[in-house]
Amino acid sequence: MPQLSPDHVHLRRVDTTCNMRRFCQLSLQPTLFGGVAMVRNWGRIGTSGQTMIKTFDDSARAGEAFDRLERTKRRRGYAPAAESR
């Protein structure tokens, strides 16, 4: 099983003028068959939200997808949960 760095990101976007309170959690986890899964959980703060799991054969591709999605969220105004409180 490949050794992964602890990749976990919890982002929030709060805009009170638009009544917007959203979160997005991203993490990379090893699968039982030697691959890597990118687990994405998103929704309105205070709910359990929705979850999507996407599997990859190697950690390099999973890392690229993780970084790409994190950059997209940050461009849209999401910030780490500790900063957005």
N, CA, C and O of each residue as an XYZ file, in Angstrom:
340
protein
N       0.847     -1.171      0.000
C       0.000      0.000      0.000
C       0.896      1.240      0.000
O       1.844      1.294      0.784
N       0.634      2.234     -0.847
C       1.492      3.419     -0.908
C       1.349      4.273      0.340
O       0.266      4.380      0.917
N       2.454      4.879      0.748
C       2.445      5.786      1.884
C       2.066      7.183      1.391
O       2.715      7.732      0.500
N       1.024      7.745      1.970
C       0.549      9.060      1.573
C       0.859     10.073      2.656
O       0.812      9.763      3.846
N       1.173     11.276      2.237
C       1.288     12.347      3.214
C      -0.128     12.671      3.689
O      -1.089     12.449      2.951
N      -0.269     13.183      4.886
C      -1.630     13.440      5.401
C      -2.279     14.617      4.688
O      -2.306     15.732      5.208
N      -2.795     14.363      3.509
C      -3.448     15.406      2.721
C      -4.906     15.514      3.135
O      -5.723     14.641      2.843
N      -5.204     16.593      3.813
C      -6.569     16.855      4.239
C      -6.751     18.368      4.276
O      -5.948     19.077      4.884
N      -7.793     18.859      3.634
C      -8.056     20.292      3.578
C      -9.510     20.519      3.948
O     -10.402     19.839      3.443
N      -9.743     21.481      4.835
C     -11.102     21.877      5.204
C     -11.229     23.362      4.854
O     -10.600     24.218      5.475
N     -12.055     23.645      3.849
C     -12.240     25.018      3.370
C     -13.659     25.488      3.661
O     -14.598     24.692      3.694
N     -13.799     26.795      3.871
C     -15.116     27.391      4.083
C     -15.252     28.663      3.258
O     -14.275     29.349      2.960
N     -16.496     28.952      2.903
C     -16.815     30.213      2.218
C     -18.048     30.786      2.899
O     -19.132     30.205      2.841
N     -17.870     31.927      3.542
C     -18.963     32.577      4.261
C     -19.137     33.974      3.700
O     -18.211     34.785      3.722
N     -20.333     34.251      3.195
C     -20.687     35.576      2.691
C     -22.073     35.904      3.226
O     -23.077     35.426      2.698
N     -22.127     36.719      4.275
C     -23.401     37.002      4.932
C     -24.343     37.838      4.066
O     -25.558     37.780      4.249
N     -23.804     38.608      3.134
C     -24.678     39.413      2.280
C     -25.501     38.546      1.334
O     -26.601     38.931      0.938
N     -24.980     37.390      0.973
C     -25.689     36.466      0.075
C     -26.280     35.277      0.818
O     -26.803     34.356      0.191
N     -26.203     35.283      2.164
C     -26.664     34.158      2.976
C     -25.972     32.864      2.544
O     -26.610     31.819      2.417
N     -24.661     32.950      2.320
C     -23.886     31.807      1.855
C     -22.952     31.335      2.964
O     -22.114     32.101      3.438
N     -23.092     30.080      3.377
C     -22.224     29.455      4.370
C     -21.945     28.038      3.894
O     -22.719     27.121      4.170
N     -20.841     27.861      3.180
C     -20.527     26.565      2.574
C     -19.204     26.030      3.089
O     -18.349     26.783      3.556
N     -19.049     24.713      2.995
C     -17.793     24.072      3.349
C     -17.413     23.073      2.274
O     -18.253     22.622      1.497
N     -16.138     22.737      2.244
C     -15.625     21.714      1.331
C     -14.450     21.042      2.028
O     -13.496     21.710      2.429
N     -14.517     19.732      2.172
C     -13.430     18.959      2.758
C     -12.874     18.028      1.690
O     -13.625     17.344      0.995
N     -11.558     18.010      1.569
C     -10.881     17.146      0.608
C      -9.857     16.309      1.356
O      -9.167     16.810      2.244
N      -9.759     15.027      0.995
C      -8.729     14.190      1.593
C      -8.339     13.076      0.627
O      -9.126     12.658     -0.222
N      -7.106     12.611      0.782
C      -6.600     11.467      0.024
C      -6.460     10.297      0.983
O      -5.902     10.432      2.072
N      -6.978      9.141      0.562
C      -6.936      7.956      1.405
C      -6.547      6.751      0.572
O      -6.945      6.653     -0.589
N      -5.774      5.826      1.142
C      -5.425      4.614      0.394
C      -6.643      3.696      0.262
O      -7.507      3.660      1.138
N      -6.695      2.958     -0.844
C      -7.766      1.987     -1.050
C      -7.252      0.598     -0.705
O      -6.053      0.410     -0.498
N      -8.140     -0.358     -0.645
C      -7.760     -1.729     -0.312
C      -6.954     -2.408     -1.406
O      -6.263     -3.392     -1.142
N      -7.031     -1.906     -2.615
C      -6.389     -2.563     -3.752
C      -5.137     -1.845     -4.222
O      -4.701     -2.055     -5.353
N      -4.548     -1.003     -3.383
C      -3.291     -0.353     -3.721
C      -3.416      0.976     -4.424
O      -2.400      1.581     -4.765
N      -4.592      1.442     -4.648
C      -4.796      2.734     -5.293
C      -4.973      3.828     -4.260
O      -4.692      3.645     -3.075
N      -5.443      4.960     -4.733
C      -5.677      6.113     -3.870
C      -7.056      6.662     -4.183
O      -7.454      6.748     -5.345
N      -7.783      7.033     -3.140
C      -9.110      7.630     -3.306
C      -9.090      9.075     -2.845
O      -8.557      9.392     -1.781
N      -9.674      9.949     -3.652
C      -9.871     11.334     -3.244
C     -11.312     11.445     -2.753
O     -12.256     11.242     -3.516
N     -11.468     11.767     -1.478
C     -12.785     11.881     -0.865
C     -13.116     13.361     -0.748
O     -12.354     14.141     -0.177
N     -14.249     13.726     -1.291
C     -14.693     15.123     -1.304
C     -16.044     15.202     -0.610
O     -16.975     14.481     -0.968
N     -16.150     16.081      0.385
C     -17.400     16.291      1.104
C     -17.702     17.780      1.052
O     -16.839     18.588      1.395
N     -18.900     18.165      0.635
C     -19.236     19.570      0.498
C     -20.707     19.794      0.809
O     -21.523     18.875      0.749
N     -21.025     21.046      1.145
C     -22.411     21.401      1.413
C     -22.509     22.661      2.237
O     -21.545     23.417      2.362
N     -23.679     22.880      2.797
C     -23.929     24.046      3.639
C     -23.433     23.743      5.051
O     -23.629     22.642      5.565
N     -22.788     24.736      5.671
C     -22.281     24.558      7.032
C     -23.453     24.244      7.951
O     -24.482     24.918      7.904
N     -23.299     23.231      8.778
C     -24.351     22.788      9.685
C     -25.065     21.548      9.205
O     -25.864     20.969      9.941
N     -24.787     21.121      7.960
C     -25.366     19.892      7.428
C     -24.253     18.874      7.201
O     -23.071     19.212      7.273
N     -24.630     17.640      6.931
C     -23.612     16.625      6.635
C     -23.123     16.730      5.197
O     -22.063     16.197      4.869
N     -23.866     17.398      4.343
C     -23.439     17.624      2.969
C     -23.491     16.381      2.106
O     -24.128     15.386      2.451
N     -22.812     16.460      0.983
C     -22.736     15.358      0.032
C     -21.299     14.844     -0.017
O     -20.358     15.572      0.299
N     -21.145     13.597     -0.411
C     -19.817     12.999     -0.489
C     -19.610     12.357     -1.847
O     -20.502     11.695     -2.379
N     -18.424     12.559     -2.401
C     -18.044     11.935     -3.663
C     -16.667     11.304     -3.476
O     -15.768     11.922     -2.906
N     -16.509     10.086     -3.952
C     -15.223      9.396     -3.864
C     -14.769      9.070     -5.278
O     -15.502      8.447     -6.047
N     -13.559      9.493     -5.614
C     -12.982      9.216     -6.925
C     -11.688      8.452     -6.708
O     -10.833      8.882     -5.934
N     -11.540      7.319     -7.387
C     -10.355      6.479     -7.179
C      -9.356      6.674     -8.315
O      -9.722      6.965     -9.454
N      -8.083      6.505     -7.966
C      -6.971      6.636     -8.905
C      -6.042      5.449     -8.726
O      -5.960      4.869     -7.643
N      -5.336      5.088     -9.807
C      -4.408      3.960     -9.747
C      -3.107      4.305     -9.041
O      -2.483      3.433     -8.436
N      -2.688      5.564     -9.109
C      -1.435      5.940     -8.444
C      -1.607      7.257     -7.696
O      -2.524      8.030     -7.970
N      -0.713      7.493     -6.753
C      -0.828      8.672     -5.904
C      -0.492      9.959     -6.652
O      -0.952     11.029     -6.252
N       0.292      9.889     -7.722
C       0.638     11.098     -8.475
C      -0.601     11.714     -9.116
O      -0.813     12.924     -9.026
N      -1.405     10.901     -9.753
C      -2.630     11.429    -10.396
C      -3.634     11.910     -9.356
O      -4.320     12.912     -9.560
N      -3.714     11.198     -8.251
C      -4.618     11.619     -7.185
C      -4.177     12.966     -6.618
O      -5.011     13.831     -6.346
N      -2.876     13.144     -6.441
C      -2.347     14.409     -5.933
C      -2.608     15.556     -6.882
O      -2.920     16.665     -6.448
N      -2.484     15.302     -8.182
C      -2.764     16.342     -9.172
C      -4.231     16.761     -9.125
O      -4.537     17.953     -9.168
N      -5.139     15.791     -9.038
C      -6.571     16.097     -8.973
C      -6.907     16.847     -7.687
O      -7.711     17.779     -7.695
N      -6.291     16.438     -6.592
C      -6.483     17.096     -5.302
C      -6.050     18.555     -5.376
O      -6.794     19.448     -4.968
N      -4.852     18.799     -5.894
C      -4.324     20.164     -6.009
C      -5.175     21.022     -6.934
O      -5.436     22.189     -6.640
N      -5.609     20.446     -8.051
C      -6.426     21.184     -9.014
C      -7.760     21.610     -8.381
O      -8.191     22.751     -8.547
N      -8.404     20.694     -7.661
C      -9.686     21.017     -7.034
C      -9.510     22.027     -5.904
O     -10.353     22.908     -5.731
N      -8.430     21.914     -5.135
C      -8.173     22.885     -4.071
C      -7.938     24.289     -4.645
O      -8.458     25.271     -4.116
N      -7.162     24.380     -5.717
C      -6.926     25.683     -6.359
C      -8.230     26.294     -6.869
O      -8.453     27.497     -6.729
N      -9.085     25.468     -7.456
C     -10.369     25.954     -7.973
C     -11.225     26.517     -6.850
O     -11.813     27.590     -6.991
N     -11.295     25.802     -5.744
C     -12.102     26.264     -4.615
C     -11.552     27.563     -4.034
O     -12.320     28.464     -3.697
N     -10.233     27.666     -3.914
C      -9.629     28.882     -3.365
C      -9.872     30.080     -4.290
O     -10.082     31.195     -3.812
N      -9.846     29.857     -5.609
C     -10.146     30.942     -6.550
C     -11.576     31.432     -6.408
O     -11.867     32.601     -6.660
N     -12.470     30.533     -6.002
C     -13.879     30.900     -5.848
C     -14.187     31.521     -4.492
O     -15.348     31.799     -4.191
N     -13.167     31.741     -3.674
C     -13.382     32.447     -2.422
C     -13.346     31.589     -1.177
O     -13.578     32.105     -0.084
N     -13.065     30.304     -1.291
C     -12.963     29.441     -0.120
C     -11.620     29.680      0.562
O     -10.609     29.909     -0.102
N     -11.619     29.624      1.898
C     -10.410     29.818      2.685
C     -10.354     28.711      3.731
O     -11.382     28.110      4.045
N      -9.166     28.432      4.277
C      -9.079     27.411      5.341
C     -10.039     27.746      6.479
O     -10.264     28.917      6.785
N     -10.598     26.725      7.097
C     -11.654     26.903      8.107
C     -11.193     27.781      9.273
O     -12.001     28.538      9.810
N      -9.946     27.708      9.676
C      -9.471     28.498     10.810
C      -9.458     29.996     10.475
O      -9.676     30.825     11.358
N      -9.208     30.346      9.219
C      -9.147     31.754      8.803
C     -10.508     32.374      8.575
O     -10.656     33.589      8.703
N     -11.512     31.569      8.238
C     -12.807     32.124      7.829
C     -13.796     32.295      8.967
O     -14.941     32.675      8.721
N     -13.397     32.028     10.200
C     -14.339     32.144     11.324
C     -14.564     33.542     11.731
O     -15.329     33.800     12.660
